[in-house]
Every structure is written in C-alpha cells, then in structure tokens.
C-alpha cells in the first residue's frame, strides 16, 4: 500500500492509503509512559482523522504498544470512539501484532458496527481489510 503520513507524535504515527481507503495507526514504545487520559486523547485525535478521510478500514499496529489501559478505558472507547468509526464508514478493523506473538482474541463488541480481527502478518491484515 502507498501511504501518506497524516500525523506523528511521541506516542503514535497515523498514515493513510487513499486508493484502499485504509487508515493506519502505529503505536510507539513511548506508550509505556502514557496515561489513560493521553491514550483517550490519542484515540480521539485518531477518530477525527478516520472521520475526515471516511476510512473503510483501520489497521492498528500494536507491536510497539506498551500502555496498560485501566478497566474504564474499553467501555469509554466503545462508547466514544467506535461509534465515530462506524459513522465514518469503517467496515473492518485489524489489529497487527508482532510475528509469532500470542494474539488475544479480539472481536467487535456487540455495539460496534464493524468487524474486528487480529493478525501477525501485515499483508494478511491488509488483504482482509480491503476484501470487505
């Protein structure tokens, strides 16, 4: 995929693939010092880019993600972020883990209107994102 960088800061990089309409977030190892409020702010920023681009697919590279979100973050994310993704037109979201990593089963919450899968191979993730 040919990507254009949209944003970069100490915690993440956001890039866009126009032809496939896939937006990507690459979390950085600096997330080890991230607070839940910084994580929520980063997701809010990312959701704005998803809406602006009207992305059909989201690729979330968590291979460098080190933050341990508190128990209230997941319900907050579903309520405040996932609905924005769905309204923007997202159909699929793929989480990319390091090759050979133990991948937790990640599926869409019942409230989410898009499919979610996990991968440890970027080509397979991209193929799945663009197949739907």
Buried (B, 14 or more C-beta within 10 A) or exposed (E): BEBEEBBEEEBBBBBBBEEBBBBBBBBBEBBEEBEBEBBBEBBEBBBBBBBEBEBBBBBBBBBBBBBEBEEEBEEBBBEEBBBBBBEBBBBBBBBBBEEEEEBEEBEBEEEBEBBBBBBBEBEEBBEBBBEE
